[in-house]
């Protein structure tokens, strides 16, 4: 009887502790070479103490997702620590995604997965945050605002000389920009003259970006001002005005004056679906359907016009109707 009771209790414990696994997110190590290795560090940031090493192909459990650095557990060794995001290839996230993946373009899938998926640089850690005004200046008299960072992408609209765009990030020779109509797209950097100060920050929220793993919050708009404290990569913060290259921000402890350097804050470009919505190969219902994302799915906005958005699902880049997004 005691053995039976112990066995039942063991099964109950296993079920209870196994349940959270469905919310876990996994990834694997991806290095430039097949025999490459990556350091696992005790604290996020280059040069921080090393607690272990992971090999190319090792499976990782994501313990805490940041923006540049992520806290991981190396399944093979059990080592826990921080790993630079450039060496992490994410597999799935049950907190953001519903259903199972499909290979190819089956329209019956919960979301679209492609083996040729390449994330847009403007949502990776390899791009450069700009957060400044840019003024259109072209020998043709206009610049094309495109769906993606290249001339092969379709044109959303023309932005004429003298028009000011808010330059969000730089992706190679392209800038991701927002215009006064709320459209977001890409403009060749040769066609924009970048202003000298930060812009369009009022009331906007974002997350900390830094290769060091943190950002200093200061009492004034320069490095000569004392540091109040630091925020970690991925932490949320809201800006409400600017001064030169610095954003004045609001913080939970209500400091009256607190500033962060413009390049350390990426403004949110995330959205969540408000219903089951088709993913398409282009910005319109005439384009073929490549999958379906379910209600509540989180996506990253890359470009948008009045009716369609180009999004990165984490598995594919495709288009969906803007009316089914909340952001």
C-alpha distance (Angstrom), angle and dihedral (degrees) to the residues before:
residue distance angle dihedral
X1 . . .
X2 3.81 . .
X3 3.80 90.9 .
X4 3.81 90.8 50.4
X5 3.82 91.7 49.0
X6 3.80 91.5 48.2
X7 3.79 90.6 50.1
X8 3.82 91.8 50.7
X9 3.82 91.4 49.1
X10 3.79 90.0 49.4
X11 3.81 91.5 52.8
X12 3.82 90.9 48.9
X13 3.79 91.3 51.1
X14 3.79 92.2 48.2
X15 3.80 91.6 50.8
X16 3.82 92.3 47.7
X17 3.77 94.3 49.8
X18 3.78 94.5 40.5
X19 3.83 94.8 54.9
X20 3.81 97.1 77.2
X21 3.80 90.3 57.7
X22 3.78 89.3 83.0
X23 3.81 89.1 67.1
X24 3.78 94.2 50.3
X25 3.77 124.3 110.2
X26 3.77 123.1 -143.2
X27 3.78 134.0 -164.1
X28 3.77 138.6 165.3
X29 3.79 135.8 -130.0
X30 3.79 114.2 -99.0
X31 3.81 117.3 -173.2
X32 3.83 129.9 173.5
X33 3.82 90.6 -106.9
X34 3.80 131.1 44.1
X35 3.80 92.4 -122.3
X36 3.81 94.7 42.7
X37 3.80 125.5 131.6
X38 3.80 134.5 -154.6
X39 3.79 129.5 -152.9
X40 3.79 120.6 -120.6
X41 3.81 109.3 -148.3
X42 3.79 133.0 -158.2
X43 3.83 91.7 -130.6
X44 3.81 131.1 25.8
X45 3.78 110.7 -95.1
X46 3.78 143.0 71.7
X47 3.79 112.8 -81.2
X48 3.81 94.3 23.8
X49 3.85 118.8 134.0
X50 3.82 114.4 -69.2
X51 3.81 116.7 -127.8
X52 3.79 98.6 175.1
X53 3.77 149.4 -26.1
X54 3.82 130.7 -108.4
X55 3.79 125.0 -157.4
X56 3.79 128.5 -134.1
X57 3.81 107.5 -82.8
X58 3.81 96.4 22.1
X59 3.80 113.8 144.5
X60 3.80 115.6 -118.6
X61 3.78 132.1 -160.5
X62 3.81 109.0 -146.4
X63 3.80 107.4 -132.8
X64 3.79 97.1 174.2
X65 3.77 124.8 5.4
X66 3.79 115.7 -144.1
X67 3.77 128.8 168.6
X68 3.80 104.2 -106.8
X69 3.81 100.9 7.1
X70 3.80 126.9 35.3
X71 3.79 131.1 -162.9
X72 3.79 108.5 -125.4
X73 3.79 144.6 171.6
X74 3.80 116.0 -138.6
X75 3.80 102.3 -136.6
X76 3.81 94.5 -153.9
X77 3.81 95.3 55.2
X78 3.80 104.8 16.9
X79 3.82 90.5 -125.7
X80 3.80 113.9 154.1
X81 3.79 126.0 -159.8
X82 3.79 144.9 92.9
X83 3.80 125.6 -48.0
X84 3.79 129.2 -171.3
X85 3.81 109.8 -106.1
X86 3.81 95.4 -131.1
X87 3.81 87.9 74.3
X88 3.80 96.7 47.7
X89 3.80 123.7 90.6
X90 3.80 110.5 -167.2
X91 3.78 119.2 -138.6
X92 3.79 107.0 -175.0
X93 3.77 143.8 -24.0
X94 3.79 116.9 -154.4
X95 3.79 90.0 -169.9
X96 3.80 90.6 63.1
X97 3.79 103.5 26.3
X98 3.79 135.5 56.9
X99 3.76 127.7 -156.6
X100 3.78 128.6 7.4
X101 3.75 132.6 -59.0
X102 3.75 125.2 -99.8
X103 3.75 129.2 -157.2
X104 3.77 114.2 -126.0
X105 3.78 124.0 1.4
X106 3.77 107.0 -47.9
X107 3.80 108.8 163.7
X108 3.79 90.3 -150.8
X109 3.78 94.5 66.4
X110 3.79 123.8 105.3
X111 3.77 88.1 -124.0
X112 3.76 137.1 -1.5
X113 3.79 120.2 -98.6
X114 3.77 124.0 -173.9
X115 3.79 128.2 -172.4
X116 3.81 87.4 -146.7
X117 3.82 93.5 55.9
X118 3.80 113.3 140.7
X119 3.82 116.4 179.2
X120 3.77 117.3 -125.3
X121 3.82 111.0 -104.3
X122 3.80 90.4 -130.6
X123 3.79 90.5 71.5
X124 3.79 96.8 41.3
X125 3.77 132.2 81.8
X126 3.80 92.0 -107.8
X127 3.80 96.3 73.0
X128 3.82 127.1 85.1
X129 3.79 123.4 -116.4
X130 3.82 110.3 -133.3
X131 3.84 110.2 169.6
X132 3.80 95.8 -178.9
X133 3.78 137.3 116.4
X134 3.78 117.9 -97.0
X135 3.79 123.9 -164.2
X136 3.81 119.5 -146.9
X137 3.80 110.9 -116.2
X138 3.80 116.0 168.7
X139 3.80 135.7 153.6
X140 3.82 86.5 -133.2
X141 3.79 91.4 56.0
X142 3.80 94.5 -115.4
X143 3.81 145.2 48.4
X144 3.79 125.6 -136.1
X145 3.79 115.8 -122.1
X146 3.83 102.1 -146.9
X147 3.78 136.4 -164.8
X148 3.79 92.3 -121.0
X149 3.81 143.5 13.2
X150 3.81 99.2 -80.7
X151 3.80 143.8 54.1
X152 3.80 90.1 -104.7
X153 3.81 89.0 71.1
X154 3.79 119.8 89.0
X155 3.80 123.4 -103.2
X156 3.81 118.3 -104.9
X157 3.80 94.6 -172.1
X158 3.80 143.7 -37.6
X159 3.79 118.6 -97.3
X160 3.81 110.2 -156.7
X161 3.80 128.5 -140.8
X162 3.77 113.3 -74.9
X163 3.80 93.5 27.7
X164 3.78 113.3 132.7
X165 3.79 117.5 -136.5
X166 3.76 127.7 -173.5
X167 3.81 106.1 -121.2
X168 3.79 108.9 -145.8
X169 3.80 105.0 175.3
X170 3.78 141.8 -11.4
X171 3.79 118.1 -121.3
X172 3.80 107.5 -174.7
X173 3.82 107.0 -65.9
X174 3.81 91.2 -11.9
X175 3.78 133.7 83.2
X176 3.79 122.8 -149.3
X177 3.80 105.0 -138.3
X178 3.80 142.9 177.7
X179 3.80 122.7 -145.3
X180 3.80 129.3 -152.7
X181 3.81 90.9 -94.5
X182 3.80 91.4 61.4
X183 3.79 94.8 -107.4
X184 3.80 115.7 141.1
X185 3.78 124.7 -157.9
X186 3.78 146.8 120.4
X187 3.81 131.1 -70.6
X188 3.79 127.2 -175.6
X189 3.78 107.2 -106.2
X190 3.81 91.9 -130.6
X191 3.81 88.1 68.1
X192 3.81 96.2 56.2
X193 3.78 132.7 70.8
X194 3.79 107.0 -151.1
X195 3.80 118.1 -137.4
X196 3.78 125.5 -128.5
X197 3.79 100.2 -115.8
X198 3.78 141.7 49.1
X199 3.81 117.5 -92.5
X200 3.81 150.5 -170.6
X201 3.78 94.5 25.7
X202 3.80 102.9 131.1
X203 3.80 111.7 126.1
X204 3.78 94.4 -12.1
X205 3.79 122.6 136.8
X206 3.76 127.0 -149.1
X207 3.77 146.3 155.1
X208 3.78 130.5 -102.0
X209 3.81 115.8 -97.8
X210 3.80 121.2 -168.5
X211 3.79 137.6 141.3
X212 3.82 86.8 -143.6
X213 3.80 92.1 61.0
X214 3.80 94.3 -115.6
X215 3.81 144.1 51.6
X216 3.79 127.0 -138.2
X217 3.79 117.3 -124.1
X218 3.80 110.3 -152.2
X219 3.80 137.8 -169.5
X220 3.81 92.3 -120.2
X221 3.81 142.7 21.0
X222 3.83 100.9 -83.2
X223 3.78 141.4 49.3
X224 3.82 89.1 -102.4
X225 3.80 89.6 73.4
X226 3.83 119.8 87.7
X227 3.78 118.8 -93.5
X228 3.79 113.9 -113.4
X229 3.78 92.8 -167.5
X230 3.79 140.9 -64.4
X231 3.78 135.7 -88.1
X232 3.79 122.4 -148.0
X233 3.77 125.0 -122.0
X234 3.79 110.4 -83.0
X235 3.80 96.1 25.9
X236 3.79 115.5 133.8
X237 3.79 123.9 -118.7
X238 3.83 136.5 166.1
X239 3.81 125.5 -135.7
X240 3.79 122.5 -154.3
X241 3.80 106.0 172.5
X242 3.79 140.9 -0.1
X243 3.77 142.6 -134.6
X244 3.79 118.9 -163.5
X245 3.80 107.2 -53.1
X246 3.80 93.4 -15.0
X247 3.79 133.6 90.2
X248 3.77 121.4 -142.8
X249 3.77 106.8 -137.9
X250 3.77 141.7 -169.5
X251 3.76 119.0 -122.8
X252 3.82 133.3 -168.2
X253 3.81 92.7 -112.3
X254 3.84 91.6 56.2
X255 3.79 100.3 -121.8
X256 3.80 105.9 -177.8
X257 3.81 93.7 -141.2
X258 3.79 120.4 30.1
X259 3.80 127.5 149.5
X260 3.80 138.3 -171.8
X261 3.80 127.7 -169.2
X262 3.82 111.2 -102.5
X263 3.82 94.8 -122.8
X264 3.80 92.1 58.3
X265 3.80 96.5 62.7
X266 3.80 124.7 70.9
X267 3.77 111.5 -166.0
X268 3.79 114.9 -130.7
X269 3.76 117.9 -87.2
X270 3.80 96.6 169.3
X271 3.79 126.4 119.4
X272 3.78 137.8 175.0
X273 3.79 128.2 -140.7
X274 3.80 117.8 -113.5
X275 3.80 94.8 -157.0
X276 3.77 143.0 -1.3
X277 3.80 104.2 -59.1
X278 3.80 136.2 -177.5
X279 3.80 121.1 -113.9
X280 3.80 111.5 -142.2
X281 3.78 138.3 -169.3
X282 3.83 91.9 -121.4
X283 3.82 143.0 15.6
X284 3.79 101.0 -78.8
X285 3.79 144.9 51.3
X286 3.81 89.8 -102.8
X287 3.81 89.4 69.6
X288 3.79 118.6 90.0
X289 3.78 120.1 -93.9
X290 3.80 115.2 -116.4
X291 3.78 100.9 177.4
X292 3.78 148.3 -35.5
X293 3.79 130.5 -102.0
X294 3.76 116.9 -154.9
X295 3.80 129.8 -126.7
X296 3.80 112.3 -72.6
X297 3.80 96.8 22.5
X298 3.83 114.5 149.4
X299 3.81 117.4 -132.5
X300 3.80 135.8 172.3
X301 3.80 117.6 -119.6
X302 3.80 114.8 -130.1
X303 3.80 102.4 165.7
X304 3.79 136.8 -7.8
X305 3.78 143.1 -178.7
X306 3.78 129.9 -179.7
X307 3.80 97.7 -62.3
X308 3.82 112.5 11.1
X309 3.78 137.1 46.1
X310 3.77 131.8 -156.6
X311 3.80 106.5 -137.5
X312 3.78 141.2 -177.1
X313 3.79 109.5 -137.1
X314 3.78 94.5 -175.5
X315 3.80 88.2 -107.1
X316 3.77 102.3 50.1
X317 3.78 143.8 -0.3
X318 3.79 112.4 -121.4
X319 3.82 143.8 134.9
X320 3.78 131.7 -93.7
X321 3.78 138.3 173.3
X322 3.79 113.2 -83.4
X323 3.80 92.7 -141.6
X324 3.81 89.1 71.2
X325 3.81 94.0 56.5
X326 3.77 130.6 88.2
X327 3.82 116.9 -161.6
